[in-house]
Amino acid sequence: ICFSGVIIMSLVYPMGEPTQLQPASEPQHSPQPQPQPQQAQHAQYQSQEETKQEEQLGHVAEQRRSKCFSVNSDIIHAYSGYFVLASLVAGASLVLLMIILGNFSVYTSALVAYVVGFAVILMFQPLAHKRIFYVNAYFMLHSMSHLGTSSASFYFFTDTPEQYPNGPHFSKMFYTTSMSLVPCVFVLVGVTIYNLNLRNYSFRTIFLFPPVISFVLSMLNIVVYKRWNLAVGIRDEFFVIGSEAVQSLVGALNYVPMTLLTSHLCPDGLEATVFALLAGSRNMGMTIGSFGGAALLHFFGVQPQGRPNEGAEFDNLWLVCLIRSFLHLISLALIPFLIPEGHPDKRIHYDELHVETERKSSSVSSSSSSPSALLASRRVASSQSA
């Protein structure tokens, strides 16, 4: 909902007339003192220095406008598809919010959530460029296939001996600090590995690694859920922290190219709107995956609540993890069809995308104060300063 609000607000432009500073009428009894020549010369010199600094930074002098805001009909007309799409995504977010707040069954909530998710994917087809539609479909399907089962894992690791005698018995302090701090450090490691090794590969090659590694790590979690690691002498702390650290590293390797690909596909002059749409849709997919994970846990009877002697609730947790692991591989089948060719270091250009963008931008740039004109002016100033 917040992303959709930002999108809609990005299409709202200050349309008030430039503020005109009216000279103050001089009282008849006390005329205004004239500035001293030295003060006027100093003010002029200071103004010239500020202008020179702005030109070096690539800034463009803009007219002051009034504080009243109104809707720019030219922008709404030129990019009407994205405006309608933002409104529809906001409506879909409200539907998910109603599901969360309503007293619906687990299966009904998951079914409605996935219907909403597929509806959002199809909304992009008539209202956005086809490449944006493909990439958004991959992002959402990738997020929707990652089922959230963290609630059951929390009780598995933190239940006391009275609640789950055969469990790891982690303290809540250890689970919420160590298992969160170490993965955060490995996120930086993942970004570093990407910058050093993966940035020279194509997007399709880069996106092959995270699903495969996630599948292997999820399969290794079955070892903990079945308690096989104790049989080979591996403590739960080292095994689980190592698994979470590598999983965070893989998440960084997946997140960075996703963000770059999203940035590459944004049309000129509409970068913030399209980026917010794609990022918001991806986050919506993660929420929908949580609904799917809750339904899967309920289906296999994994419903721990911290009660005494609830060890039987975890008997099928390994089976849930097995299904969740294979769902990670869905992304591999989608890469050849939905991810475009290209490299992270090179901007992806599509002729039809730029023709469409230039046609829409030309209708908006009817006045010198339009966003397209200001964007072009900034680019000229930036190139001259460079």
C-alpha positions as CSV (number, residue, x, y, z in Angstrom):
1,I,0.0,0.0,0.0
2,C,2.9,2.4,0.8
3,F,4.6,1.6,-2.5
4,S,1.4,2.3,-4.4
5,G,0.9,5.6,-2.5
6,V,4.4,6.7,-3.5
7,I,3.6,5.8,-7.1
8,I,0.4,7.8,-7.2
9,M,2.1,10.7,-5.4
10,S,4.9,10.6,-8.0
11,L,2.3,11.5,-10.6
12,V,1.1,14.5,-8.6
13,Y,3.0,17.6,-9.7
14,P,3.0,21.1,-8.3
15,M,0.9,23.0,-10.8
16,G,0.7,26.4,-9.1
17,E,1.9,29.4,-10.9
18,P,5.4,30.6,-10.1
19,T,5.5,32.7,-7.0
20,Q,6.0,36.4,-7.9
21,L,7.6,38.5,-5.2
22,Q,5.7,41.7,-5.0
23,P,7.7,44.7,-4.1
24,A,6.6,46.1,-0.7
25,S,4.9,49.5,-0.9
26,E,7.1,52.1,0.7
27,P,5.5,54.0,3.6
28,Q,5.3,57.7,2.9
29,H,6.7,58.6,6.3
30,S,9.8,56.4,6.3
31,P,11.4,55.5,2.9
32,Q,13.3,52.2,2.6
33,P,17.1,52.6,3.0
34,Q,19.1,51.9,0.0
35,P,21.8,49.1,0.3
36,Q,25.4,50.3,0.5
37,P,27.4,49.7,-2.7
38,Q,29.8,47.4,-0.8
39,Q,26.9,45.2,0.5
40,A,25.3,45.0,-3.0
41,Q,28.6,44.0,-4.5
42,H,29.1,41.3,-1.9
43,A,25.6,39.9,-2.4
44,Q,26.1,39.8,-6.2
45,Y,29.4,38.0,-5.8
46,Q,27.8,35.5,-3.4
47,S,25.0,34.8,-5.9
48,Q,27.5,34.2,-8.7
49,E,29.4,31.8,-6.6
50,E,26.3,29.8,-5.7
51,T,25.3,29.7,-9.4
52,K,28.7,28.4,-10.3
53,Q,28.6,25.7,-7.7
54,E,25.1,24.6,-8.9
55,E,26.4,24.4,-12.5
56,Q,29.4,22.3,-11.4
57,L,27.0,19.9,-9.5
58,G,24.7,19.6,-12.5
59,H,21.8,21.4,-10.8
60,V,19.2,23.2,-12.8
61,A,17.7,26.4,-11.6
62,E,14.0,26.0,-11.3
63,Q,11.2,28.5,-10.8
64,R,9.7,28.8,-7.4
65,R,6.2,27.5,-7.2
66,S,3.4,27.9,-4.8
67,K,2.8,25.4,-2.1
68,C,-0.5,24.2,-3.4
69,F,-0.4,20.9,-5.3
70,S,-2.8,19.6,-8.0
71,V,-2.9,16.7,-10.4
72,N,-1.0,17.1,-13.6
73,S,-3.4,16.0,-16.3
74,D,-0.7,15.8,-18.9
75,I,1.3,13.2,-16.9
76,I,-1.8,11.3,-16.1
77,H,-2.8,11.1,-19.7
78,A,0.7,10.2,-21.0
79,Y,1.3,7.5,-18.4
80,S,-2.3,6.5,-17.8
81,G,-1.4,2.8,-17.9
82,Y,1.0,3.0,-15.0
83,F,-1.4,5.2,-13.0
84,V,-4.2,2.7,-13.4
85,L,-1.8,-0.1,-12.6
86,A,-0.7,1.6,-9.4
87,S,-4.3,2.0,-8.3
88,L,-5.0,-1.6,-9.0
89,V,-2.0,-2.8,-7.1
90,A,-3.1,-0.6,-4.1
91,G,-6.5,-2.3,-4.3
92,A,-4.9,-5.7,-4.3
93,S,-2.9,-4.7,-1.2
94,L,-6.1,-3.8,0.5
95,V,-7.6,-7.2,-0.3
96,L,-4.6,-8.9,1.3
97,L,-5.0,-6.7,4.3
98,M,-8.7,-7.6,4.6
99,I,-7.7,-11.3,4.5
100,I,-5.2,-10.8,7.3
101,L,-7.6,-8.9,9.5
102,G,-10.6,-11.2,8.6
103,N,-11.5,-14.4,10.4
104,F,-11.0,-16.7,7.4
105,S,-9.8,-20.3,7.3
106,V,-6.1,-20.9,6.4
107,Y,-7.0,-22.5,3.0
108,T,-9.4,-19.8,2.0
109,S,-6.9,-17.1,2.9
110,A,-4.1,-18.9,0.9
111,L,-6.4,-19.4,-2.1
112,V,-7.6,-15.8,-2.2
113,A,-4.0,-14.5,-1.8
114,Y,-2.7,-16.6,-4.7
115,V,-5.6,-15.5,-6.9
116,V,-4.8,-11.9,-6.0
117,G,-1.1,-12.5,-6.8
118,F,-1.8,-14.0,-10.3
119,A,-4.3,-11.2,-10.9
120,V,-1.5,-8.6,-10.2
121,I,0.8,-10.5,-12.6
122,L,-1.8,-10.4,-15.4
123,M,-2.5,-6.7,-14.7
124,F,0.9,-5.8,-16.0
125,Q,0.3,-7.4,-19.4
126,P,-2.0,-4.8,-20.9
127,L,-0.8,-1.8,-18.9
128,A,3.0,-2.0,-18.9
129,H,5.7,-2.8,-21.4
130,K,6.0,-6.5,-22.2
131,R,9.6,-6.7,-20.8
132,I,8.4,-5.1,-17.6
133,F,5.6,-7.6,-17.6
134,Y,7.9,-10.6,-18.0
135,V,10.4,-9.5,-15.3
136,N,7.6,-8.7,-12.8
137,A,6.1,-12.1,-13.5
138,Y,9.4,-13.7,-12.7
139,F,9.9,-11.7,-9.5
140,M,6.4,-12.4,-8.2
141,L,6.4,-16.1,-9.1
142,H,9.8,-16.4,-7.5
143,S,8.6,-14.7,-4.3
144,M,5.3,-16.6,-4.2
145,S,7.1,-20.0,-4.5
146,H,9.2,-19.3,-1.4
147,L,6.8,-20.5,1.2
148,G,7.2,-19.0,4.7
149,T,7.6,-21.5,7.5
150,S,9.5,-19.4,10.0
151,S,6.8,-19.6,12.6
152,A,7.2,-23.4,13.0
153,S,11.0,-23.2,12.9
154,F,10.9,-20.6,15.7
155,Y,9.1,-23.1,18.0
156,F,11.3,-26.0,16.9
157,F,14.5,-24.2,17.9
158,T,13.3,-22.4,21.0
159,D,11.0,-24.9,22.7
160,T,12.1,-25.9,26.2
161,P,12.8,-29.5,27.2
162,E,9.3,-29.6,28.7
163,Q,7.8,-28.5,25.4
164,Y,10.0,-30.5,23.0
165,P,12.4,-32.9,24.7
166,N,14.4,-33.7,21.6
167,G,14.7,-30.1,20.3
168,P,17.8,-27.8,20.1
169,H,16.5,-25.8,23.0
170,F,17.9,-22.4,21.8
171,S,17.3,-19.5,24.1
172,K,15.1,-16.7,22.6
173,M,18.0,-14.3,23.1
174,F,20.4,-16.5,21.0
175,Y,17.8,-17.1,18.3
176,T,16.9,-13.5,17.9
177,T,20.4,-12.1,18.1
178,S,23.1,-14.5,16.9
179,M,20.9,-16.0,14.2
180,S,20.1,-12.5,12.9
181,L,23.5,-10.8,13.4
182,V,25.6,-13.4,11.6
183,P,23.4,-13.5,8.5
184,C,23.6,-9.7,8.3
185,V,27.3,-9.9,8.1
186,F,27.2,-12.5,5.3
187,V,24.9,-10.2,3.3
188,L,27.9,-7.9,3.0
189,V,30.0,-10.9,1.9
190,G,27.4,-11.8,-0.7
191,V,27.5,-8.3,-2.1
192,T,31.3,-8.4,-2.2
193,I,31.3,-11.7,-4.0
194,Y,28.8,-10.4,-6.6
195,N,31.0,-7.3,-7.2
196,L,34.1,-9.3,-7.6
197,N,32.9,-12.4,-9.6
198,L,29.4,-12.3,-10.8
199,R,29.0,-8.8,-12.3
200,N,30.6,-9.9,-15.6
201,Y,28.0,-12.7,-16.2
202,S,24.7,-12.3,-17.9
203,F,21.5,-11.9,-15.9
204,R,20.3,-15.4,-16.9
205,T,23.5,-16.9,-15.6
206,I,23.5,-15.0,-12.4
207,F,19.9,-16.0,-11.6
208,L,20.8,-19.7,-12.0
209,F,22.9,-19.8,-8.8
210,P,20.5,-18.7,-6.0
211,P,17.7,-21.3,-6.7
212,V,20.2,-24.2,-6.8
213,I,22.0,-23.1,-3.6
214,S,18.7,-22.4,-1.8
215,F,17.6,-25.9,-2.8
216,V,20.7,-27.5,-1.3
217,L,20.5,-25.5,1.9
218,S,16.8,-26.3,2.4
219,M,17.6,-29.9,2.0
220,L,20.3,-29.6,4.6
221,N,17.7,-28.2,7.1
222,I,16.0,-31.6,6.9
223,V,19.1,-33.0,8.6
224,V,18.4,-30.7,11.6
225,Y,14.7,-31.4,11.7
226,K,15.4,-35.2,11.7
227,R,18.1,-34.7,14.3
228,W,20.7,-36.5,12.1
229,N,23.3,-33.9,12.8
230,L,23.6,-35.1,16.4
231,A,24.3,-38.6,15.1
232,V,27.5,-37.4,13.3
233,G,28.5,-35.1,16.2
234,I,27.6,-31.7,14.7
235,R,26.1,-29.3,17.3
236,D,22.9,-27.6,16.4
237,E,24.4,-24.1,16.9
238,F,27.1,-24.5,14.3
239,F,24.9,-26.3,11.8
240,V,22.0,-23.8,12.0
241,I,24.1,-20.6,12.1
242,G,26.2,-21.8,9.1
243,S,23.0,-22.6,7.2
244,E,21.4,-19.3,7.9
245,A,24.6,-17.4,7.0
246,V,24.9,-19.1,3.6
247,Q,21.2,-18.5,3.0
248,S,21.7,-14.8,3.6
249,L,24.7,-14.8,1.3
250,V,22.5,-16.4,-1.4
251,G,19.8,-13.8,-0.7
252,A,22.2,-11.0,-1.4
253,L,23.4,-12.7,-4.6
254,N,19.7,-12.8,-5.7
255,Y,18.7,-9.3,-4.5
256,V,21.5,-7.3,-6.1
257,P,20.8,-8.5,-9.7
258,M,17.1,-8.1,-9.1
259,T,17.5,-4.5,-8.2
260,L,19.8,-3.8,-11.1
261,L,17.5,-5.5,-13.6
262,T,14.6,-3.5,-12.2
263,S,16.6,-0.3,-12.6
264,H,17.6,-1.2,-16.2
265,L,14.0,-1.7,-17.3
266,C,12.7,1.6,-15.9
267,P,11.7,3.9,-18.8
268,D,13.4,7.3,-19.0
269,G,11.4,9.9,-17.0
270,L,9.4,7.3,-15.2
271,E,12.1,5.6,-13.1
272,A,10.7,6.1,-9.6
273,T,7.2,5.0,-10.6
274,V,8.2,1.8,-12.4
275,F,10.8,0.9,-9.8
276,A,8.3,1.3,-6.9
277,L,5.7,-0.8,-8.9
278,L,8.2,-3.7,-9.4
279,A,9.5,-3.5,-5.8
280,G,6.1,-3.4,-4.3
281,S,4.9,-6.3,-6.4
282,R,7.9,-8.4,-5.3
283,N,7.1,-7.6,-1.6
284,M,3.5,-8.6,-2.2
285,G,4.7,-11.9,-3.6
286,M,6.6,-12.5,-0.4
287,T,3.5,-11.9,1.6
288,I,1.5,-14.3,-0.5
289,G,4.3,-16.9,0.0
290,S,3.6,-16.6,3.8
291,F,0.0,-17.5,3.2
292,G,1.1,-20.5,1.2
293,G,3.5,-21.6,3.9
294,A,0.8,-21.3,6.6
295,A,-1.6,-23.5,4.5
296,L,1.2,-26.1,4.0
297,L,2.0,-26.2,7.7
298,H,-1.7,-26.6,8.5
299,F,-2.1,-29.4,5.9
300,F,0.7,-31.5,7.4
301,G,-0.4,-30.8,11.0
302,V,2.6,-28.7,12.0
303,Q,1.0,-26.3,14.4
304,P,3.3,-25.7,17.4
305,Q,2.3,-23.1,19.9
306,G,4.8,-23.5,22.8
307,R,2.6,-26.0,24.7
308,P,4.0,-28.8,26.9
309,N,4.8,-32.1,25.2
310,E,4.2,-30.8,21.6
311,G,7.0,-32.8,20.0
312,A,4.5,-34.6,17.8
313,E,3.8,-31.3,16.1
314,F,7.3,-31.4,14.4
315,D,7.0,-34.9,13.0
316,N,6.2,-33.7,9.5
317,L,8.2,-30.5,9.6
318,W,10.9,-32.2,7.5
319,L,8.3,-33.1,4.8
320,V,7.2,-29.4,4.7
321,C,10.9,-28.5,4.2
322,L,11.2,-31.0,1.4
323,I,8.3,-29.6,-0.5
324,R,9.5,-26.1,0.1
325,S,13.0,-27.0,-1.2
326,F,11.7,-28.3,-4.5
327,L,9.5,-25.2,-5.0
328,H,12.8,-23.2,-5.1
329,L,13.6,-24.9,-8.4
330,I,10.5,-23.4,-10.1
331,S,12.6,-20.2,-10.8
332,L,15.0,-22.2,-13.0
333,A,12.3,-23.1,-15.4
334,L,11.2,-19.5,-15.7
335,I,14.5,-17.9,-16.4
336,P,14.8,-18.6,-20.1
337,F,11.3,-17.2,-20.8
338,L,11.1,-14.2,-18.4
339,I,14.6,-13.0,-17.8
340,P,16.1,-10.9,-20.7
341,E,19.6,-11.3,-22.0
342,G,22.0,-8.6,-20.8
343,H,24.7,-7.8,-18.3
344,P,24.5,-5.8,-15.1
345,D,27.2,-3.3,-16.3
346,K,25.3,-2.5,-19.5
347,R,22.0,-0.7,-19.7
348,I,19.4,-2.9,-21.4
349,H,17.9,-1.0,-24.3
350,Y,14.8,-2.1,-26.2
351,D,13.8,-0.1,-29.2
352,E,10.1,-0.4,-28.7
353,L,10.4,0.6,-25.1
354,H,12.2,3.8,-26.0
355,V,9.9,4.6,-28.9
356,E,7.0,4.3,-26.5
357,T,8.7,6.4,-23.9
358,E,9.7,9.1,-26.3
359,R,6.2,9.3,-27.7
360,K,4.7,9.7,-24.3
361,S,7.4,12.1,-23.2
362,S,6.8,14.3,-26.2
363,S,3.2,14.7,-25.2
364,V,4.2,15.7,-21.7
365,S,7.0,18.1,-22.7
366,S,4.6,20.8,-24.0
367,S,6.0,23.4,-21.6
368,S,9.5,24.1,-20.4
369,S,8.4,23.3,-16.8
370,S,7.4,19.7,-17.6
371,P,9.3,16.8,-16.0
372,S,10.7,15.7,-19.3
373,A,12.2,19.1,-20.1
374,L,13.7,19.3,-16.6
375,L,15.1,15.8,-17.0
376,A,16.7,16.7,-20.4
377,S,18.1,19.9,-18.9
378,R,19.6,18.0,-16.0
379,R,21.3,15.6,-18.4
380,V,22.7,18.4,-20.5
381,A,24.0,20.2,-17.4
382,S,25.5,16.9,-16.1
383,S,27.3,16.1,-19.3
384,Q,28.7,19.6,-19.6
385,S,30.0,19.5,-16.0
386,A,31.5,16.1,-16.8
